[in-house]
Amino acid sequence: MTDAATATFDPTRDLVFERRIAATPKQLWACWTQPALLEQWFCPKPWRATDAEIDARPGGRFNCIIRGPDGEEMPNRGCFLEVVPERRMVWTDAMEEGFRPRAEPFMSGVITFEPDGDGTLYRAVVFHANAETKAKHEAMGFQDGWGAAASQLEELAKTV
């Protein structure tokens, strides 16, 4: 399975989340690219995203702070690599805005929105540098977390 022009899915290092969502690609795109909307669904509750900054263009920023229920705070800084409105976005935390390298990358992601009848096949492919980083992401609850966030995304997208 090839999900990015230069990257091939490697099951030893990469993770996939896929779901059919009862919303259009246009609605999902709005929820991914408008900061006020992203903050409403991006993290599984009781976690939340705040301070979202999104400049959806190659080299543009994708930043937010993930906040936990016990005061945890995880800044997320990233950079878009590819943007195809309402169809595909590729980003990485290996770089920040303007393609500036970061010291501690964790992942790169490809999100696709494929029209499917009156809904969308929503797919997230997350690339990691090695099996250890993938395992760490799995242990953080990748499938359950992305699943809960996708449910929140679906509910919000229906109102957009």
C-alpha positions in Angstrom: 0.0 0.0 0.0 1.5 3.4 -1.0 0.0 6.3 0.8 2.5 9.0 0.2 4.4 9.7 -3.0 7.7 8.7 -1.5 6.8 6.4 1.4 5.6 2.8 1.3 3.6 1.4 4.2 5.8 -0.7 6.4 3.7 -2.8 9.0 6.8 -3.0 11.2 7.0 0.8 11.6 3.7 2.3 10.6 0.1 2.4 11.8 -3.2 2.8 10.0 -6.6 4.0 11.2 -9.5 3.8 8.7 -13.2 4.4 9.1 -16.2 5.3 6.9 -17.6 8.6 8.3 -21.1 9.9 7.7 -19.9 13.4 6.5 -18.5 14.8 3.3 -14.9 15.4 2.6 -15.7 19.1 2.6 -17.1 18.9 6.1 -14.1 16.8 7.4 -11.6 19.1 5.7 -13.2 22.1 7.5 -12.8 20.3 10.9 -9.1 19.5 10.1 -8.2 23.0 8.8 -10.1 25.5 11.0 -8.5 25.9 14.4 -11.7 26.5 16.3 -13.2 23.3 14.9 -10.0 21.2 15.3 -9.9 22.1 19.0 -13.4 20.6 19.5 -12.6 17.0 18.3 -8.8 16.4 17.9 -8.2 14.6 21.2 -10.2 11.9 22.8 -12.0 13.4 25.8 -11.1 14.2 28.6 -8.0 15.3 26.7 -8.2 18.4 24.6 -6.4 20.4 22.0 -5.9 24.1 22.4 -3.9 27.0 20.8 -4.3 25.5 17.3 -2.5 27.2 14.5 -3.1 25.8 11.0 -1.7 27.1 7.8 -2.8 24.4 5.3 -0.1 24.8 2.6 3.2 23.1 2.0 5.6 24.5 4.6 2.7 25.9 6.6 2.3 25.2 10.3 0.2 22.6 12.1 0.5 23.4 15.8 -1.5 22.8 18.9 -1.1 22.0 22.6 -2.5 18.7 23.8 -3.8 19.1 27.4 -4.6 16.2 29.7 -7.1 16.0 32.5 -4.4 16.1 35.2 -2.6 19.2 33.8 -0.4 17.3 31.3 0.7 19.6 28.5 2.3 18.4 25.2 3.1 21.0 22.6 2.8 19.7 19.1 4.6 21.5 16.3 4.5 20.4 12.8 4.7 21.3 9.1 2.5 20.4 6.1 4.4 18.7 3.3 1.5 18.3 0.9 -2.0 19.7 0.8 -4.8 18.7 -1.6 -7.9 20.4 -0.4 -10.7 18.1 0.7 -8.7 15.0 -0.4 -5.3 14.7 1.3 -2.9 16.2 3.7 0.6 15.1 4.6 2.4 16.5 7.7 5.3 15.8 9.9 6.6 16.8 13.3 10.1 16.3 12.0 9.8 19.9 10.8 8.1 23.1 11.8 6.7 25.9 9.8 8.9 26.8 6.8 10.4 23.3 6.6 12.7 24.1 9.6 14.1 20.8 11.1 13.1 19.9 14.6 15.3 18.0 17.1 12.9 15.3 18.2 10.5 14.0 15.6 7.9 11.4 16.5 5.8 10.8 13.4 4.6 11.9 10.0 1.1 11.4 8.8 -1.0 11.1 5.7 -4.8 11.8 6.1 -7.0 11.0 3.1 -10.7 11.8 2.5 -12.2 9.6 -0.2 -15.8 10.2 -1.2 -17.9 7.2 -0.5 -21.6 7.6 -1.4 -23.0 10.2 1.0 -20.0 9.8 3.4 -16.2 9.6 3.3 -13.6 6.9 3.7 -11.3 8.5 6.2 -7.8 7.1 6.5 -4.9 8.1 8.6 -1.5 6.4 7.9 1.2 7.3 10.5 4.8 6.7 9.7 7.5 6.2 12.4 11.2 6.0 12.2 11.4 2.5 13.8 9.5 -0.3 15.4 10.2 1.1 18.9 8.5 4.4 18.1 5.5 2.6 16.5 5.2 0.4 19.7 5.3 3.5 21.8 2.5 5.1 19.8 0.4 1.8 20.0 1.0 1.7 23.8 -0.3 5.3 24.0 -3.6 3.9 22.6 -3.4 4.7 18.9 -6.4 2.7 17.7 -8.7 3.6 20.6 -7.5 7.3 20.7 -7.8 7.9 17.0 -11.2 6.0 17.0 -12.6 8.2 19.8 -11.3 11.3 18.0 -12.8 10.1 14.7 -16.2 9.7 16.4 -15.9 13.2 17.8 -14.9 14.4 14.3 -17.9 12.7 12.7 -20.4 14.3 15.2 -18.9 17.8 14.7 -18.6 17.5 10.9 -22.3 16.8 10.6 -22.9 20.3 12.0 -20.5 22.2 9.7 
